[in-house]
C-alpha cells in the first residue's frame, strides 16, 4: 500500500514538472499603415489581433499585387522583391517582421507600435523568398494594391487566413499618391479594451399616490358638555312649569 502511494506521488511530481505555464501573450498582431511621401506620420492605420495558442506562427505571403518593389524585413536584413516572388515565408517566433512599399520613412515607430511593444525586436530568421513549400502551421497573407483613383490614391487591402484558409481578419487603408505603406507582423498582448456597455436608460421612479388622511373627529370638551346638559334640563323644567300653569 505504501509503494502504491509513493508511485502516485512520483507520477504527480512528474506531471507538474512537465506542465508548461499558460501565457497571456499567445496572440498575434497584423497592422497596416500608410503615409505621404517624405512624412513619417501615418495618414492611415488599421490593425487586428488573433489568438495563436501554439505560439507565433510563420506567415506565408501568398499573393502580393504591387507594381513596385516590396521590401520584406526580418532577421536584421531585408529582401526586395516583386509580386512574382511569392510565396514568401517570414518567421516571427522570436520577433517581428514587416513588408513595406513606396518611399518608406526612416522612422517606423508609429507604423510598428504593436509589434515593437515591450521592446521586441526584429525576428532573427531571414525571409524565405519563393518558398517551395509552406510550413504546415503557417498563416497565409494576401496584399492587394488597387489601381490609382482620380487623385492618385490607392487602396491597400490585407487579409489573413489560418492554414485551413479560415479568415483571421482583414483591413484596408488608403495610400496617398506617391506615398508609402507598411504591413507589420508580430506577436503581442491583446490590450484593446472591450467596448463599454451601452449607457443604461434610467427607469423613472414612480410618483407615490398620496391618500388623504382623515382629520381627527372633534370631541366636545367637558365644559361644553356640562353646559349643554344644564341647558337641556332647564328647557325641560320650563316646559313642565308652563304646562301646570295652563291647567
Backbone torsions as a table, in degrees:
resi	resn	phi	psi	omega
1	UNK	NA	-40.2	178.5
2	UNK	-66.2	-35.9	178.2
3	UNK	-64.1	-41.1	179.7
4	UNK	-62.1	-42.5	178.9
5	UNK	-62.5	-41.7	179.3
6	UNK	-61.6	-41.2	178.4
7	UNK	-62.7	-39.5	178.6
8	UNK	-61.8	-41.7	-179.6
9	UNK	-64.5	-43.7	-179.5
10	UNK	-62.5	-45.6	-179.9
11	UNK	-63.4	-41.2	179.6
12	UNK	-62.3	-41.8	178.0
13	UNK	-64.7	-39.5	180.0
14	UNK	-63.5	-42.6	-179.6
15	UNK	-64.5	-44.6	179.5
16	UNK	-64.2	-34.1	-178.8
17	UNK	-71.0	-29.3	-177.1
18	UNK	-92.9	-10.8	-179.2
19	UNK	-74.1	128.3	-179.5
20	UNK	-89.7	154.9	179.2
21	UNK	-70.2	148.0	177.2
22	UNK	-90.1	123.2	-176.5
23	UNK	-100.1	139.7	177.5
24	UNK	-78.4	-7.9	-177.2
25	UNK	-90.6	14.9	-179.2
26	UNK	-76.7	70.7	179.2
27	UNK	-156.0	171.1	-170.6
28	UNK	-140.6	137.5	178.0
29	UNK	-106.6	136.2	168.5
30	UNK	-120.1	126.8	179.6
31	UNK	-128.7	149.7	177.1
32	UNK	-130.0	126.0	-178.8
33	UNK	-129.3	144.8	176.1
34	UNK	-137.3	158.4	179.4
35	UNK	-163.9	168.0	-180.0
36	UNK	-79.3	156.6	-179.7
37	UNK	-61.0	134.1	178.5
38	UNK	82.3	1.8	-179.7
39	UNK	-122.4	135.7	176.3
40	UNK	-93.4	-3.4	178.2
41	UNK	-83.7	124.2	-178.9
42	UNK	-64.6	143.2	171.7
43	UNK	-103.1	-16.5	176.4
44	UNK	-145.1	142.2	-179.4
45	UNK	-153.6	135.6	173.8
46	UNK	-145.0	147.4	173.0
47	UNK	-151.5	163.1	173.1
48	UNK	-152.7	161.0	-174.7
49	UNK	-126.7	143.0	173.9
50	UNK	-140.8	155.7	-177.0
51	UNK	-74.7	144.6	174.7
52	UNK	-135.6	82.0	-174.0
53	UNK	-58.0	-24.7	-176.4
54	UNK	-104.4	22.9	178.2
55	UNK	94.0	172.6	-178.3
56	UNK	-59.8	126.4	-178.0
57	UNK	-88.7	159.0	167.6
58	UNK	-67.8	150.8	-179.5
59	UNK	-115.0	123.2	179.1
60	UNK	-104.5	116.0	176.2
61	UNK	-84.6	107.1	-173.5
62	UNK	-98.8	-15.9	175.4
63	UNK	-147.4	132.1	-176.9
64	UNK	-142.9	93.1	-178.2
65	UNK	-94.7	106.2	180.0
66	UNK	-153.9	141.4	-178.4
67	UNK	-91.4	7.9	178.5
68	UNK	-126.2	-173.5	179.4
69	UNK	-82.5	136.7	-179.7
70	UNK	-112.0	134.4	178.0
71	UNK	-96.1	129.6	174.7
72	UNK	-115.1	118.6	-173.7
73	UNK	-121.1	130.1	169.7
74	UNK	-168.9	164.4	179.0
75	UNK	66.9	19.2	179.6
76	UNK	75.0	4.9	179.8
77	UNK	-132.6	164.4	-178.3
78	UNK	-127.5	146.0	173.9
79	UNK	-118.8	135.7	179.6
80	UNK	-110.7	124.8	-172.9
81	UNK	-146.3	168.3	175.2
82	UNK	-102.9	174.5	-178.8
83	UNK	-63.2	-18.6	-178.6
84	UNK	-78.4	-8.4	-175.1
85	UNK	-88.9	9.0	179.3
86	UNK	-81.2	159.7	1.2
87	UNK	-77.4	148.1	174.6
88	UNK	-116.3	130.0	-179.0
89	UNK	-111.6	125.8	175.1
90	UNK	-115.6	137.4	-177.7
91	UNK	-103.5	122.9	-174.7
92	UNK	-115.5	29.7	-176.6
93	UNK	-62.5	-41.2	-175.2
94	UNK	-122.2	23.7	179.6
95	UNK	172.9	-165.5	-176.6
96	UNK	-113.5	168.4	175.7
97	UNK	-140.3	166.5	177.4
98	UNK	-153.1	157.8	172.5
99	UNK	-117.1	142.2	-177.7
100	UNK	-141.8	145.3	177.2
101	UNK	-136.5	153.4	-179.5
102	UNK	82.6	-171.3	-178.5
103	UNK	-76.5	79.1	-175.6
104	UNK	-58.5	132.6	176.7
105	UNK	-71.8	161.3	179.9
106	UNK	-72.1	-27.5	-179.0
107	UNK	-103.1	112.1	-179.7
108	UNK	-110.0	18.2	-177.1
109	UNK	-62.4	-36.8	178.9
110	UNK	-72.8	-35.0	-177.9
111	UNK	-73.9	-29.9	-174.4
112	UNK	-117.3	31.4	-176.2
113	UNK	-65.4	-30.8	176.2
114	UNK	-68.8	-42.8	-174.3
115	UNK	-75.9	-29.7	-177.7
116	UNK	-94.1	2.1	-179.8
117	UNK	-59.5	139.0	-179.9
118	UNK	78.1	11.6	178.0
119	UNK	82.4	15.0	-179.2
120	UNK	-67.8	140.3	-179.9
121	UNK	-110.1	-173.9	179.3
122	UNK	-64.0	144.8	176.1
123	UNK	-62.8	151.3	-174.6
124	UNK	-82.2	-25.9	-176.9
125	UNK	-79.5	139.3	179.4
126	UNK	-77.3	154.2	178.2
127	UNK	-65.7	146.5	174.6
128	UNK	-99.0	103.6	-177.3
129	UNK	-85.1	137.1	-178.8
130	UNK	51.8	50.5	-178.4
131	UNK	-61.8	136.3	-179.0
132	UNK	-71.0	-38.1	178.7
133	UNK	-133.9	155.1	178.9
134	UNK	-99.5	142.6	174.2
135	UNK	-59.9	145.9	-177.0
136	UNK	-61.3	-29.5	-176.7
137	UNK	-99.2	11.7	-176.3
138	UNK	-75.9	134.1	168.2
139	UNK	-80.9	152.8	-174.3
140	UNK	-113.4	135.1	-176.1
141	UNK	-121.4	138.2	172.6
142	UNK	-123.4	142.4	178.6
143	UNK	-132.8	121.9	-176.3
144	UNK	-124.6	121.4	178.3
145	UNK	-103.5	121.9	-175.3
146	UNK	-76.2	170.8	173.4
147	UNK	-68.5	150.6	-179.2
148	UNK	-65.7	146.2	176.4
149	UNK	-86.2	-167.0	-177.5
150	UNK	-62.1	-31.1	179.9
151	UNK	-93.8	6.5	179.5
152	UNK	85.7	-7.1	-179.9
153	UNK	-75.7	154.3	-180.0
154	UNK	-129.3	156.0	176.3
155	UNK	-103.5	127.5	176.5
156	UNK	-108.3	116.0	178.0
157	UNK	-108.3	129.5	179.3
158	UNK	-122.0	134.4	179.3
159	UNK	-135.0	146.7	-179.7
160	UNK	-130.4	138.3	175.8
161	UNK	-126.6	162.0	174.6
162	UNK	-80.3	179.0	-178.4
163	UNK	-58.9	-22.9	178.2
164	UNK	-95.3	13.8	177.2
165	UNK	68.8	23.3	173.0
166	UNK	-80.9	129.4	-176.3
167	UNK	-59.4	135.6	175.8
168	UNK	-115.0	3.1	177.9
169	UNK	134.5	157.8	175.8
170	UNK	-156.9	161.0	179.8
171	UNK	-160.5	162.9	-178.6
172	UNK	-136.7	137.9	173.2
173	UNK	-127.8	159.3	177.4
174	UNK	-97.2	127.5	178.5
175	UNK	-100.1	117.9	-179.5
176	UNK	-61.2	160.8	178.6
177	UNK	-58.3	121.7	-179.4
178	UNK	75.2	11.2	-176.8
179	UNK	-88.5	-168.7	-175.9
180	UNK	-125.3	165.0	175.6
181	UNK	-145.7	152.0	179.7
182	UNK	-140.2	133.2	173.9
183	UNK	-109.9	116.8	-180.0
184	UNK	-97.9	139.7	-177.3
185	UNK	-135.7	121.6	178.1
186	UNK	178.3	157.3	-179.1
187	UNK	-72.8	158.3	177.3
188	UNK	175.9	166.4	177.9
189	UNK	-75.0	149.4	174.2
190	UNK	-88.9	95.2	-178.0
191	UNK	-101.7	15.6	179.0
192	UNK	-79.7	122.3	-179.2
193	UNK	-71.8	141.7	176.2
194	UNK	-64.1	154.8	179.5
195	UNK	-61.9	143.6	-179.3
196	UNK	-66.7	154.7	175.8
197	UNK	-64.0	144.1	177.7
198	UNK	-59.5	147.5	-179.4
199	UNK	-62.0	121.8	-179.1
200	UNK	-65.4	141.1	177.7
201	UNK	-78.3	121.4	-178.0
202	UNK	-63.7	135.3	178.0
203	UNK	-89.2	121.4	-178.0
204	UNK	-62.8	139.4	177.8
205	UNK	-77.9	123.1	-178.7
206	UNK	-62.0	138.5	178.4
207	UNK	-80.5	123.4	-178.8
208	UNK	-66.6	139.9	177.6
209	UNK	-84.8	120.1	-177.7
210	UNK	-85.5	118.8	176.8
211	UNK	-90.7	123.5	-178.1
212	UNK	-60.6	132.8	179.2
213	UNK	-88.1	123.9	-179.5
214	UNK	-61.0	139.0	-179.6
215	UNK	-70.8	165.4	179.4
216	UNK	-67.7	143.0	177.6
217	UNK	-75.8	126.3	-177.1
218	UNK	-69.4	126.6	177.4
219	UNK	-110.6	122.9	-178.1
220	UNK	-60.3	141.9	178.8
221	UNK	-70.5	161.3	-178.1
222	UNK	-60.5	-38.7	-179.1
223	UNK	-65.0	-40.8	179.3
224	UNK	-64.8	-38.7	178.1
225	UNK	-63.5	-40.3	178.7
226	UNK	-64.8	-41.4	179.6
227	UNK	-63.1	-42.5	178.5
228	UNK	-63.6	-37.3	179.2
229	UNK	-65.5	-46.3	177.6
230	UNK	-62.9	-38.2	178.8
231	UNK	-62.7	-39.6	179.9
232	UNK	-67.3	-41.7	178.9
233	UNK	-65.2	-40.2	180.0
234	UNK	-64.1	-41.6	-180.0
235	UNK	-64.3	-39.2	-179.9
236	UNK	-67.2	-39.8	179.4
237	UNK	-66.0	-39.3	178.5
238	UNK	-62.6	-40.8	178.3
239	UNK	-63.6	-39.5	-178.5
240	UNK	-65.7	-42.4	-179.9
241	UNK	-66.0	-39.5	-178.7
242	UNK	-65.6	-38.0	-179.8
243	UNK	-65.1	-40.6	-179.0
244	UNK	-64.2	-41.0	-179.8
245	UNK	-64.2	-38.7	-178.7
246	UNK	-65.6	-28.2	-179.7
247	UNK	-73.7	NA	NA
